[in-house]
Amino acid sequence: MMEILHSKNLATKFQILVEIAANQPDVQQRSIAKRLGISPQAVSDYIRELLDDGWLSSDGRSRYRVTKEGVDWIVKELRGWQGYSDNVRKAIASISICAAVADGPLSQGQKVGLVMKDGLLYATADTGTRATGTTTCDAAAGEDIGVTNIEGIVSLELGKVTVLRLPGIQRGGSRQADLDKLREAAGDQGLVCAAGVEALTALRRIGIEPACLYGVREAIVEAAQSGLSPVVACVDNDTADLIRVLEQKNIDYEIIDARKAPR
């Protein structure tokens, strides 16, 4: 979770930095105070702290600029906020009535608990969950069921993406993949995707048919945001772009180099 959700001090610093970035170098502290609903003295105190933090610089005439370190911190917090807001939107989407999988036999009008399991929303007779609702129909176990009058937020922990870096065709393609390492990393995983022909053929050489070949970035982001931990085999030329997307969405990841060591 990003820092500014846990600290009023950091949240206010973030707002002041954004205000200064939008108006630098001529900064009117009274205007900032009015927009943020705090006193001019408080703004002055925060600016002094931001200067000490190294996130602001000043030429001494009420002219301030956000430093590179300050910009980096703003970007980091923005990425964290984007990931969190995506999570919140998913948690409250279609809150008037949403579809879930019945975890057992359920009756119309029954109060149910809502949980995420294997990347899907489940309705359960156990109401000791953080989110609850009321069913709109009868359903047997495994059937889809409507849930309304939802209260609370469904507990959801983001998944972690494993990126298997493979050689592109210019470096030998699947023939230069370390199949033992690939098998160890992907063999027991439930959701495996392939980004690139070389990645597809490398997976097929170890008997794995990937679940996704197209829209892979979007698929693994949605999977991780649904609590799954997908594996994606990706050619080395595309790895940097994939990692950039994961970082923008604030999704945790690890990279495993599945290329044969050069001889």
C-alpha positions in Angstrom: 0.0 0.0 0.0 1.3 3.4 -0.8 2.7 5.7 2.0 0.3 8.6 1.6 -2.7 6.5 2.7 -1.0 5.8 6.0 0.2 9.3 6.8 -1.6 12.6 6.8 1.8 14.3 6.8 2.9 12.6 3.6 -0.5 13.1 2.0 -0.3 16.8 2.6 3.3 16.9 1.3 2.1 15.1 -1.8 -0.7 17.7 -2.4 1.7 20.6 -1.8 4.3 19.2 -4.2 1.7 18.8 -6.9 0.5 22.4 -6.3 4.1 23.7 -6.6 4.8 21.5 -9.7 1.7 23.0 -11.4 2.7 26.6 -10.6 6.5 26.7 -10.2 8.6 28.7 -9.8 6.3 31.5 -8.5 4.4 29.9 -5.6 1.7 31.7 -3.7 1.6 29.9 -0.3 -1.8 31.6 0.6 -3.3 30.2 -2.6 -2.1 26.7 -1.8 -3.4 27.0 1.8 -6.8 28.1 0.5 -7.0 25.2 -2.0 -6.0 22.6 0.5 -8.0 24.0 3.4 -5.0 24.5 5.7 -3.3 27.6 7.2 -0.6 29.5 5.4 1.7 28.8 8.4 1.1 25.1 7.9 2.0 25.4 4.2 5.2 27.3 5.2 6.1 24.5 7.7 5.5 21.8 5.1 7.6 23.6 2.5 10.4 23.8 5.0 10.2 20.1 5.6 10.1 19.4 1.8 13.3 21.5 1.4 14.9 19.4 4.2 13.7 16.2 2.5 15.4 17.3 -0.8 12.1 17.2 -2.7 12.0 21.0 -3.2 14.6 23.6 -4.1 14.4 27.3 -3.6 16.3 30.4 -4.8 15.3 32.3 -1.6 12.6 34.6 -3.1 9.5 32.4 -2.7 10.4 30.7 -5.8 10.4 26.9 -5.5 10.9 24.0 -7.8 10.2 20.3 -7.4 13.5 18.4 -7.5 14.1 15.2 -9.4 13.9 13.3 -6.1 10.5 15.0 -5.5 9.2 14.1 -8.9 10.4 10.5 -8.5 8.4 10.3 -5.2 5.3 11.8 -6.8 5.5 9.3 -9.6 6.0 6.4 -7.2 2.9 7.4 -5.1 0.9 8.0 -8.3 1.6 4.4 -9.4 0.6 3.1 -6.0 -2.6 5.1 -6.1 -3.4 3.8 -9.6 -3.0 0.2 -8.5 -5.1 0.8 -5.4 -7.8 2.7 -7.3 -8.0 -0.2 -9.8 -8.4 -2.5 -6.9 -11.2 -0.4 -5.4 -13.0 -0.1 -8.7 -12.9 -3.9 -9.1 -14.1 -4.4 -5.6 -17.2 -2.1 -6.0 -17.9 -2.7 -9.6 -21.6 -3.4 -10.3 -22.3 -3.1 -6.6 -26.0 -2.8 -7.2 -26.1 -6.4 -8.5 -23.1 -8.5 -9.3 -22.6 -12.1 -10.5 -20.8 -14.6 -8.3 -20.2 -18.4 -8.3 -22.3 -20.2 -5.7 -19.9 -22.0 -3.3 -22.8 -24.3 -2.3 -26.5 -24.5 -2.6 -28.0 -21.1 -2.0 -31.6 -19.8 -1.8 -33.2 -16.6 -3.1 -33.0 -13.8 -0.5 -30.3 -15.5 1.5 -27.6 -13.4 3.2 -24.2 -14.6 1.9 -20.6 -13.8 2.3 -18.5 -12.7 -0.7 -14.9 -13.9 -1.2 -12.3 -14.1 -4.0 -11.1 -17.5 -4.8 -9.0 -18.7 -7.7 -9.6 -15.3 -9.3 -13.4 -15.5 -9.2 -16.0 -14.0 -6.9 -17.8 -16.6 -4.8 -21.0 -16.3 -2.7 -20.9 -18.5 0.4 -23.2 -19.3 3.2 -20.5 -18.2 5.6 -21.3 -14.5 6.4 -18.3 -13.9 8.6 -16.5 -12.2 5.7 -15.6 -8.6 5.1 -18.3 -8.3 2.4 -21.8 -9.6 2.4 -24.9 -9.4 0.2 -28.3 -10.9 -0.6 -28.9 -13.5 -3.3 -31.4 -12.7 -6.1 -32.2 -16.3 -7.0 -31.7 -19.9 -6.1 -28.5 -21.6 -7.2 -26.8 -25.0 -6.9 -23.0 -25.3 -6.1 -21.0 -24.0 -9.1 -23.8 -22.1 -10.7 -23.8 -18.3 -11.3 -25.9 -16.3 -8.9 -26.8 -12.6 -8.6 -26.0 -10.8 -5.4 -27.4 -7.4 -4.3 -27.4 -5.1 -1.2 -23.6 -5.5 -1.0 -22.0 -4.2 2.2 -18.3 -3.9 2.8 -15.4 -4.5 0.4 -14.3 -7.9 -0.8 -10.9 -8.9 0.6 -8.5 -9.1 -2.3 -4.7 -9.5 -2.2 -2.9 -8.8 -5.5 -1.1 -11.7 -7.1 2.5 -11.8 -8.1 3.6 -12.2 -11.7 6.5 -14.4 -12.7 8.2 -13.3 -15.9 10.3 -15.9 -17.7 12.8 -14.2 -19.9 13.4 -16.1 -23.1 15.8 -15.5 -26.1 14.3 -13.8 -29.2 14.8 -15.5 -32.6 17.9 -13.3 -33.2 19.5 -15.2 -30.3 18.3 -18.6 -31.2 14.7 -18.5 -30.0 13.3 -21.5 -28.2 16.4 -23.6 -29.2 18.4 -21.4 -26.7 15.8 -21.6 -23.9 16.8 -23.3 -20.7 14.1 -25.9 -20.7 14.9 -27.3 -17.3 14.6 -23.9 -15.7 11.4 -23.2 -17.8 9.9 -26.5 -16.6 10.7 -25.8 -13.0 9.2 -22.3 -13.0 6.1 -23.0 -15.2 5.4 -26.7 -14.8 3.1 -26.6 -11.8 1.5 -23.2 -12.4 -2.2 -22.9 -13.2 -2.1 -19.8 -15.5 0.7 -19.6 -18.0 0.8 -17.1 -20.8 3.1 -16.7 -23.8 4.2 -13.4 -25.3 5.9 -14.1 -28.6 6.2 -17.1 -31.0 9.5 -18.1 -29.4 7.9 -18.2 -26.0 5.0 -20.3 -27.3 7.3 -22.9 -28.9 9.5 -23.0 -25.9 6.5 -23.8 -23.6 5.3 -26.4 -26.1 8.7 -28.1 -26.0 8.1 -28.8 -22.3 4.5 -29.9 -22.9 2.7 -26.7 -21.8 0.0 -25.1 -23.9 -0.3 -21.5 -22.7 -3.7 -20.3 -21.6 -3.2 -16.9 -23.4 -1.4 -15.8 -26.5 -3.1 -12.5 -27.3 -3.5 -9.4 -25.1 -1.1 -11.0 -22.7 -0.2 -7.8 -20.8 -3.9 -7.0 -20.2 -4.6 -10.6 -19.2 -1.8 -11.0 -16.6 -2.7 -7.6 -15.1 -6.3 -8.5 -14.7 -5.3 -11.9 -13.4 -3.0 -10.4 -10.8 -5.6 -7.9 -9.8 -8.0 -10.8 -9.3 -5.6 -12.4 -6.8 -4.0 -14.9 -9.2 -0.2 -15.3 -9.7 0.3 -15.9 -13.4 3.4 -16.9 -15.2 4.3 -15.3 -18.5 7.0 -16.5 -20.9 8.3 -13.4 -22.7 11.0 -12.9 -25.3 13.8 -10.7 -24.0 13.1 -7.8 -26.3 9.6 -7.3 -24.9 10.4 -7.9 -21.3 11.2 -4.2 -20.5 7.8 -3.1 -21.8 6.0 -5.8 -19.8 7.7 -4.8 -16.6 6.9 -1.2 -17.2 3.2 -2.1 -17.4 3.4 -4.1 -14.2 5.1 -1.3 -12.3 2.5 1.2 -13.5 -0.2 -1.0 -12.1 1.8 -1.5 -8.9 1.8 -5.3 -9.4 4.6 -7.3 -7.8 6.8 -9.5 -10.0 9.9 -11.5 -10.3 12.0 -12.2 -13.3 13.6 -15.6 -14.0 16.2 -15.7 -16.8 15.3 -18.9 -18.7 17.9 -18.4 -21.4 20.8 -20.8 -21.8 24.0 -19.5 -20.5 26.4 -18.5 -23.3 29.2 -20.9 -23.9 
